[in-house]
């Protein structure tokens, strides 16, 4: 029995799951080196779960956040190698403090009404 993480998906399945057209998936393969689905014996694209996660993230970066291809490429590379994460405990504490102050400011704005 195959494990769930060993599951592979065809381009049609990925297109349905992510609501990204197949032709766009093919374009993204050419533009983003991090998106490299494997090939079956019959030379069909086979996406692993990690590839599907990358497709979902690219959709978010390009279509929702409006980044350029280059901007999405840089952000994706940073996220995949972990540059976006705090490296020390103090950096993590500083990040949490910053988020907390921003949330408090937003709450103050909402409560001002």
Secondary structure, DSSP 8 states (H G I E B T S, - for coil): ---GGG-EE-HHHHHHHHT--HHHHHHHHHH-TT---EE-TT--EEEEHHHHHHHHHHHIIIIIS---HHHHHHHHHHHHHTTTS-SSHHHHHHHHHHHHHHHHHHHHHHHT-
